[in-house]
Each structure stands twice: as structure tokens, then as C-alpha cells.
Amino acid sequence: MTEKGGETLTEDDKIIQELRKFDTATICNVVATYPGSDICLKLYDAWYGEYYTDTSLRCIYPEYGPVCGYAATAWYSDEKPEHTKLDEWALFDHLDRLRKPIVLVARQTCSLGLEKRVGLFGGNMTTEFKAFGVQGVVTDGPMRDFVEIKPLNVQYLATGMTSGHGPLQLRGVGTPVTVAGMTVMPGEIVHMDQCGACKFPAENLRDVLKFATELIRREKNYQMKFREPGFGLERWKSQTAKEKKNIV
């Protein structure tokens, strides 16, 4: 363990900090996207494993860079009398129990016609979340208060922006949620950037960092050949043939 700012950092804490130096596509590659590679963990089916988000979300503050943390989960909808009312502290109890930093993954299921009109997350909620260690939010609905949230340095992946909303209700906390095609359990690791989000079990932190580091090294070496003076198709074919021969 090491000390930073009066806090004790575990090995996992340091790994999470290191993973913020990688883009989310690289994390996806070593988690499941390249199943034919010796540095892919193959934790999920590459296409259907529900480990990364689809194109329905956009990154609200791309200048922040990648975020990585432990998943908290929540479910919101518009308020209805027949919905069970949760304890008012349920979400904050959940956030308080989790290891930090946190990425909140929030499902939204509002009534038909309201899905694009729910400015659910704003300045007050984000300020609350940040006080409990939240550094990023992944949600399948809109948000608001762009200017107010920006200096808080909490990243958002959301469907867009809108200015208002009606009465809302927290429907679930700490349960599995599916947001933009990614199914997340509380306590899993979520990595997010401009391209979307990816998840994996916390027990795989060390291997993900190890394999991501090796993948970047290999990709840099691979790309160098295209920048060499005199590069051409015939040289590429020749180099590829030699590499395949060495593998055999």
C-alpha cells in the first residue's frame, strides 16, 4: 500500500488509476473483443456478452479523458402511485458501502413519450454523487445542467441533453441493470471514455492492466512499419510472410 493525500492506496486502487491511461476500446479488446489473441481474457462472448455500450450514448465531457471505477447501479422512472417507494437514503447507502472511485450505471424506464424529455441528472444530484466518490455516470436517458456540472469533473455517458423533467422516482438500487446493451452488477469495474463504456469483474483488474499494456506495446510495434521510409505493399507482404513463417 502507498499513501496519497492522506489516504492509503491499495494495489487495486493503483491499477484503477493506471487504467485511466488507456482508452476504453483497448480495455474491450483485452476483455473479450479479440478472442483469438493470447492477451484476451475471453470473459464474455465478443458480440453478445453485453460487456460494452452501444451507439445510443454520447460522451458529454470528452475533454475529461477516461474514467475507471467500481460500479454502483440504480433504476429510475417517472413517478406513479403503483410504484414501490424506496427508502430516501437507499442510493446513498449503496454508494457509501462501495469501494471508491465509483461509476454509477443508471437505467431509465420512463413512460412512452417521456424518454427524451427526462433531464434526470443535474447539478444538485451530481454534487451529491461526487461527495460519495462518483467520478462517472452511465445512463440511457438525458441529463441537464451542462455548465453547472462541468467544473465538478464527473464524466457522463448519456443519450443527450434536455432542460426539464417531471416527478421522478428511484425504483431500484444495487441490482443488475442493463444500460445501452451493457449489463452491470454492483462492484464490477466500469471503464468509460469518448467511445462508450466497458465492464469486467474486479477480480480481473491485474490481468486487464497487464494485457492492455502488452496490447499497446504490440500495436505500436505493428504501426511502426507503416511509418518507415520506403514502406510499400511488397515490403508489407514480405514482412507478413516472414512473421507467419516464424510463428510456424
VOPAGU-2260 file (C-alpha; in pm, 1 decimal, decimal comma):
REM VOPAGU-2260
SITE   aa  ch    i         X         Y         Z
SITE  MET   A    0       0,0       0,0       0,0
SITE  THR   A    1     105,7     359,7     -57,8
SITE  GLU   A    2      -6,0     692,7      83,1
SITE  LYS   A    3    -152,8     967,9    -131,1
SITE  GLY   A    4    -318,2    1277,8       6,0
SITE  GLY   A    5    -354,6    1116,7     347,3
SITE  GLU   A    6    -531,7     812,1     201,6
SITE  THR   A    7    -393,3     460,7     178,5
SITE  LEU   A    8    -390,4     326,2    -176,6
SITE  THR   A    9    -422,2     -47,7    -228,3
SITE  GLU   A   10    -276,0    -228,1    -528,9
SITE  ASP   A   11    -622,0    -231,6    -687,9
SITE  ASP   A   12    -652,3     145,2    -634,0
SITE  LYS   A   13    -324,3     197,5    -818,1
SITE  ILE   A   14    -434,0     -32,7   -1100,9
SITE  ILE   A   15    -756,4     165,0   -1145,8
SITE  GLN   A   16    -550,4     483,8   -1168,7
SITE  GLU   A   17    -326,1     321,0   -1430,6
SITE  LEU   A   18    -626,1     202,7   -1633,5
SITE  ARG   A   19    -732,1     564,9   -1679,2
SITE  LYS   A   20    -430,7     599,2   -1909,4
SITE  PHE   A   21    -592,1     358,5   -2159,4
SITE  ASP   A   22    -883,9     413,8   -2394,3
SITE  THR   A   23   -1197,7     202,3   -2348,3
SITE  ALA   A   24   -1153,9      27,0   -2682,7
SITE  THR   A   25    -823,7    -117,8   -2559,5
SITE  ILE   A   26    -996,2    -243,2   -2243,2
SITE  CYS   A   27   -1267,6    -405,2   -2456,7
SITE  ASN   A   28   -1001,9    -571,2   -2670,7
SITE  VAL   A   29    -836,9    -749,8   -2379,0
SITE  VAL   A   30   -1164,8    -828,3   -2200,9
SITE  ALA   A   31   -1342,6   -1002,8   -2489,7
SITE  THR   A   32   -1325,8    -829,0   -2829,9
SITE  TYR   A   33   -1018,9   -1019,6   -2960,7
SITE  PRO   A   34   -1094,5   -1381,8   -2860,5
SITE  GLY   A   35    -827,6   -1514,8   -3096,4
SITE  SER   A   36    -549,9   -1328,1   -2916,0
SITE  ASP   A   37    -327,4   -1473,6   -2644,5
SITE  ILE   A   38    -374,4   -1148,2   -2449,3
SITE  CYS   A   39    -755,7   -1154,2   -2447,1
SITE  LEU   A   40    -923,0   -1278,4   -2129,2
SITE  LYS   A   41   -1230,5   -1400,5   -2321,5
SITE  LEU   A   42   -1455,3   -1311,5   -2028,3
SITE  TYR   A   43   -1766,1   -1274,5   -2245,9
SITE  ASP   A   44   -1891,2   -1363,3   -2591,6
SITE  ALA   A   45   -1731,8   -1099,7   -2814,6
SITE  TRP   A   46   -2060,9    -999,4   -2981,5
SITE  TYR   A   47   -2334,3   -1095,6   -2736,6
SITE  GLY   A   48   -2168,6   -1077,5   -2394,3
SITE  GLU   A   49   -2331,2    -742,5   -2300,0
SITE  TYR   A   50   -1999,2    -607,1   -2174,7
SITE  TYR   A   51   -1990,7    -274,6   -2363,4
SITE  THR   A   52   -2231,7       3,8   -2456,3
SITE  ASP   A   53   -2387,7      68,2   -2796,2
SITE  THR   A   54   -2417,9     386,8   -3004,0
SITE  SER   A   55   -2719,7     524,1   -2816,4
SITE  LEU   A   56   -2496,3     713,5   -2568,7
SITE  ARG   A   57   -2265,9    1007,6   -2619,5
SITE  CYS   A   58   -1982,7    1138,2   -2406,2
SITE  ILE   A   59   -2079,9    1472,0   -2254,1
SITE  TYR   A   60   -1733,6    1590,6   -2142,6
SITE  PRO   A   61   -1480,0    1427,7   -2377,7
SITE  GLU   A   62   -1203,4    1657,7   -2255,5
SITE  TYR   A   63   -1202,2    1479,9   -1916,4
SITE  GLY   A   64   -1042,0    1166,1   -2057,4
SITE  PRO   A   65   -1108,8     806,2   -1948,0
SITE  VAL   A   66   -1270,0     719,8   -1613,7
SITE  CYS   A   67   -1247,2     386,6   -1431,3
SITE  GLY   A   68   -1418,7     273,5   -1112,5
SITE  TYR   A   69   -1642,7      31,2    -925,5
SITE  ALA   A   70   -1999,9       7,1   -1048,8
SITE  ALA   A   71   -2294,4     131,2    -846,7
SITE  THR   A   72   -2634,9      63,7   -1001,3
SITE  ALA   A   73   -2970,2     240,5    -993,3
SITE  TRP   A   74   -3304,9     235,6   -1173,9
SITE  TYR   A   75   -3523,0     544,1   -1225,5
SITE  SER   A   76   -3860,8     611,4   -1386,9
SITE  ASP   A   77   -4134,5     871,3   -1381,7
SITE  GLU   A   78   -4335,6     864,8   -1060,4
SITE  LYS   A   79   -4655,0     658,0   -1042,0
SITE  PRO   A   80   -4876,3     567,4    -742,6
SITE  GLU   A   81   -4843,0     194,4    -809,6
SITE  HIS   A   82   -4461,9     201,5    -791,4
SITE  THR   A   83   -4297,2      89,3    -469,1
SITE  LYS   A   84   -4137,3     382,2    -289,5
SITE  LEU   A   85   -3781,4     310,0    -175,7
SITE  ASP   A   86   -3617,9     450,0     134,3
SITE  GLU   A   87   -3495,8     802,4      62,5
SITE  TRP   A   88   -3138,0     705,7     160,0
SITE  ALA   A   89   -3124,7     380,4     -39,9
SITE  LEU   A   90   -2896,4     506,8    -315,0
SITE  PHE   A   91   -2661,6     690,7     -81,9
SITE  ASP   A   92   -2637,6     388,6     147,9
SITE  HIS   A   93   -2538,7     190,5    -163,5
SITE  LEU   A   94   -2277,8     446,4    -269,7
SITE  ASP   A   95   -2138,8     472,8      81,9
SITE  ARG   A   96   -2080,1      95,3     104,8
SITE  LEU   A   97   -1896,2      60,8    -225,9
SITE  ARG   A   98   -1524,5      87,1    -284,7
SITE  LYS   A   99   -1411,1     409,4    -448,7
SITE  PRO   A  100   -1391,5     552,6    -709,8
SITE  ILE   A  101   -1743,2     481,5    -835,8
SITE  VAL   A  102   -1908,2     480,8   -1177,9
SITE  LEU   A  103   -2287,0     499,2   -1138,2
SITE  VAL   A  104   -2474,3     295,9   -1400,6
SITE  ALA   A  105   -2834,7     416,7   -1406,1
SITE  ARG   A  106   -3119,8     262,6   -1602,0
SITE  GLN   A  107   -3412,4     486,1   -1701,5
SITE  THR   A  108   -3755,3     344,0   -1791,6
SITE  CYS   A  109   -3990,6     636,4   -1827,9
SITE  SER   A  110   -4336,3     616,0   -1979,3
SITE  LEU   A  111   -4374,9     617,9   -2357,1
SITE  GLY   A  112   -4321,5     967,8   -2492,4
SITE  LEU   A  113   -4114,5    1084,8   -2193,8
SITE  GLU   A  114   -3787,2     904,9   -2271,1
SITE  LYS   A  115   -3630,3    1206,5   -2444,1
SITE  ARG   A  116   -3769,8    1462,6   -2200,7
SITE  VAL   A  117   -3616,4    1343,9   -1872,8
SITE  GLY   A  118   -3335,4    1574,7   -1763,3
SITE  LEU   A  119   -3276,0    1340,8   -1471,4
SITE  PHE   A  120   -2919,6    1417,1   -1367,8
SITE  GLY   A  121   -2837,8    1778,4   -1289,6
SITE  GLY   A  122   -2607,6    1991,2   -1077,8
SITE  ASN   A  123   -2751,9    1904,9    -736,8
SITE  MET   A  124   -2752,5    1528,5    -793,5
SITE  THR   A  125   -2404,1    1533,6    -940,9
SITE  THR   A  126   -2271,2    1732,5    -646,5
SITE  GLU   A  127   -2423,9    1474,5    -411,9
SITE  PHE   A  128   -2280,5    1186,1    -610,5
SITE  LYS   A  129   -1931,9    1335,2    -619,4
SITE  ALA   A  130   -1933,0    1365,0    -238,5
SITE  PHE   A  131   -1975,3     985,1    -227,3
SITE  GLY   A  132   -1692,0     910,0    -469,2
SITE  VAL   A  133   -1874,2     903,3    -803,9
SITE  GLN   A  134   -1645,3    1000,9   -1092,4
SITE  GLY   A  135   -1864,5     895,1   -1382,8
SITE  VAL   A  136   -2228,8     821,4   -1471,3
SITE  VAL   A  137   -2354,6     592,7   -1748,9
SITE  THR   A  138   -2726,2     632,2   -1817,9
SITE  ASP   A  139   -2967,5     552,4   -2100,3
SITE  GLY   A  140   -3155,5     881,1   -2082,4
SITE  PRO   A  141   -3090,1    1256,0   -2097,1
SITE  MET   A  142   -2928,9    1486,5   -1840,6
SITE  ARG   A  143   -2917,9    1863,9   -1789,8
SITE  ASP   A  144   -2717,1    2145,5   -1623,9
SITE  PHE   A  145   -2420,4    2107,4   -1859,5
SITE  VAL   A  146   -2244,8    2425,7   -1743,1
SITE  GLU   A  147   -2309,9    2365,4   -1372,1
SITE  ILE   A  148   -2175,9    2008,6   -1383,1
SITE  LYS   A  149   -1867,8    2076,5   -1595,0
SITE  PRO   A  150   -1635,8    2205,5   -1316,2
SITE  LEU   A  151   -1726,9    1905,4   -1097,6
SITE  ASN   A  152   -1520,2    1675,3   -1323,8
SITE  VAL   A  153   -1780,7    1399,0   -1320,3
SITE  GLN   A  154   -1799,5    1230,8   -1658,8
SITE  TYR   A  155   -2131,5    1141,1   -1821,8
SITE  LEU   A  156   -2233,9     899,8   -2092,7
SITE  ALA   A  157   -2597,0     987,0   -2168,7
SITE  THR   A  158   -2836,6     999,8   -2461,7
SITE  GLY   A  159   -2827,2    1379,0   -2475,1
SITE  MET   A  160   -2937,6    1697,9   -2302,0
SITE  THR   A  161   -3274,9    1843,7   -2212,1
SITE  SER   A  162   -3375,0    2122,4   -1974,5
SITE  GLY   A  163   -3656,6    1985,0   -1761,2
SITE  HIS   A  164   -3843,5    1686,8   -1617,4
SITE  GLY   A  165   -4149,9    1597,9   -1413,2
SITE  PRO   A  166   -4180,2    1393,3   -1090,7
SITE  LEU   A  167   -3925,4    1110,5   -1087,1
SITE  GLN   A  168   -3883,7     801,8    -873,6
SITE  LEU   A  169   -3594,7     576,3    -773,8
SITE  ARG   A  170   -3716,2     222,1    -847,9
SITE  GLY   A  171   -3412,0       8,4    -768,6
SITE  VAL   A  172   -3064,9      21,2    -615,5
SITE  GLY   A  173   -2778,3    -227,3    -611,9
SITE  THR   A  174   -2938,1    -469,5    -857,9
SITE  PRO   A  175   -2819,0    -577,1   -1205,2
SITE  VAL   A  176   -2904,9    -319,3   -1471,7
SITE  THR   A  177   -2874,5    -312,7   -1849,5
SITE  VAL   A  178   -2787,8      26,5   -1998,9
SITE  ALA   A  179   -2725,3      71,8   -2371,2
SITE  GLY   A  180   -2664,8    -301,7   -2414,1
SITE  MET   A  181   -2419,9    -333,0   -2121,4
SITE  THR   A  182   -2537,8    -543,2   -1825,3
SITE  VAL   A  183   -2367,2    -447,1   -1499,3
SITE  MET   A  184   -2357,7    -591,8   -1148,3
SITE  PRO   A  185   -2266,5    -372,7    -849,5
SITE  GLY   A  186   -1895,4    -390,3    -771,0
SITE  GLU   A  187   -1784,4    -472,0   -1126,1
SITE  ILE   A  188   -1530,7    -243,7   -1289,6
SITE  VAL   A  189   -1658,4       6,7   -1546,4
SITE  HIS   A  190   -1419,5     188,1   -1781,3
SITE  MET   A  191   -1558,3     477,6   -1986,5
SITE  ASP   A  192   -1440,3     737,1   -2238,1
SITE  GLN   A  193   -1548,8     915,2   -2557,0
SITE  CYS   A  194   -1630,0     584,7   -2730,4
SITE  GLY   A  195   -1853,3     439,3   -2457,6
SITE  ALA   A  196   -1818,4     208,4   -2158,7
SITE  CYS   A  197   -1693,5    -145,2   -2091,4
SITE  LYS   A  198   -1727,5    -362,1   -1780,5
SITE  PHE   A  199   -1541,0    -658,6   -1629,4
SITE  PRO   A  200   -1514,3    -833,5   -1290,1
SITE  ALA   A  201   -1297,3    -660,4   -1029,0
SITE  GLU   A  202   -1103,6    -984,2    -978,2
SITE  ASN   A  203    -956,8    -937,5   -1326,4
SITE  LEU   A  204    -806,7    -592,1   -1263,8
SITE  ARG   A  205    -444,1    -708,0   -1266,7
SITE  ASP   A  206    -477,9    -914,8   -1584,0
SITE  VAL   A  207    -663,4    -637,4   -1766,0
SITE  LEU   A  208    -382,1    -391,6   -1688,8
SITE  LYS   A  209    -114,6    -645,5   -1783,5
SITE  PHE   A  210    -278,3    -738,2   -2113,5
SITE  ALA   A  211    -371,5    -378,7   -2202,9
SITE  THR   A  212      -9,8    -274,1   -2150,8
SITE  GLU   A  213     111,8    -555,5   -2375,7
SITE  LEU   A  214    -151,4    -480,2   -2641,2
SITE  ILE   A  215     -41,1    -116,3   -2664,1
SITE  ARG   A  216     321,8    -229,8   -2698,2
SITE  ARG   A  217     231,1    -469,2   -2980,0
SITE  GLU   A  218      15,3    -216,1   -3160,8
SITE  LYS   A  219     290,5      46,4   -3150,7
SITE  ASN   A  220     537,4    -202,1   -3298,5
SITE  TYR   A  221     288,1    -305,4   -3565,1
SITE  GLN   A  222     210,4      51,5   -3668,0
SITE  MET   A  223     578,6     149,3   -3692,9
SITE  LYS   A  224     620,8     -42,0   -4018,3
SITE  PHE   A  225     368,1     185,0   -4192,4
SITE  ARG   A  226     572,7     492,7   -4098,1
SITE  GLU   A  227     911,4     361,9   -4210,6
SITE  PRO   A  228    1077,1     528,1   -4512,2
SITE  GLY   A  229    1026,7     318,5   -4821,8
SITE  PHE   A  230     718,8     139,6   -4695,0
SITE  GLY   A  231     513,0     -21,1   -4969,9
SITE  LEU   A  232     281,9    -310,8   -5037,7
SITE  GLU   A  233     553,4    -554,3   -5144,3
SITE  ARG   A  234     757,9    -487,0   -4829,7
SITE  TRP   A  235     444,0    -537,2   -4620,1
SITE  LYS   A  236     370,4    -867,4   -4790,7
SITE  SER   A  237     729,4    -981,9   -4738,4
SITE  GLN   A  238     730,2    -886,5   -4369,3
SITE  THR   A  239     398,8   -1061,0   -4315,4
SITE  ALA   A  240     524,3   -1378,4   -4480,6
SITE  LYS   A  241     834,4   -1380,4   -4255,7
SITE  GLU   A  242     622,7   -1327,1   -3945,8
SITE  LYS   A  243     392,3   -1615,2   -4036,6
SITE  LYS   A  244     692,9   -1839,0   -4105,1
SITE  ASN   A  245     840,2   -1755,3   -3763,6
SITE  ILE   A  246     510,3   -1840,6   -3595,2
SITE  VAL   A  247     504,5   -2181,6   -3763,0
